[in-house]
Amino acid sequence: MASKPKLTAAEIAEKKMPGWKAVAPAGPAKPFGAKRDRAAASDGAADEAAAKVDAVMPTTRQLRSKFLGEDAAVDDTATAQPLEPDVELVDLKSGDLERTVAVNRKTEEIDWSQG
């Protein structure tokens, strides 16, 4: 007797949320600090303002040290995985609406959604 194949995260999301279809992740439009298309820029003011923005975000350790003290800067949870191994993110779309859901493949449930 063959066992039925496991559903993918996208199939589980579509099953649990009728009317929504899984789509490819959009990802960032362009990397932070990437050069803009010169033809699309109407004037140099936007480029000048973008050049003044801080391009580096301090690490969590640096922030904890600054605001909570050096003893609190050591954080064991910083190395933890952001998602459980059985949880997978799926981007869904329904008409003009978009959302991201976290699908737990082990329980075949949606743990949370955003959007």
Secondary structure, DSSP 8 states (H G I E B T S, - for coil): --------HHHHHHHHSTT-EEE-----SS-TT----TTT-SSTHHHHHHHTS------HHHHHHHHH-HHHH--GGGGS-SS-TTEEEEEEEETTEEEEEEEETTTTEEEEEE-
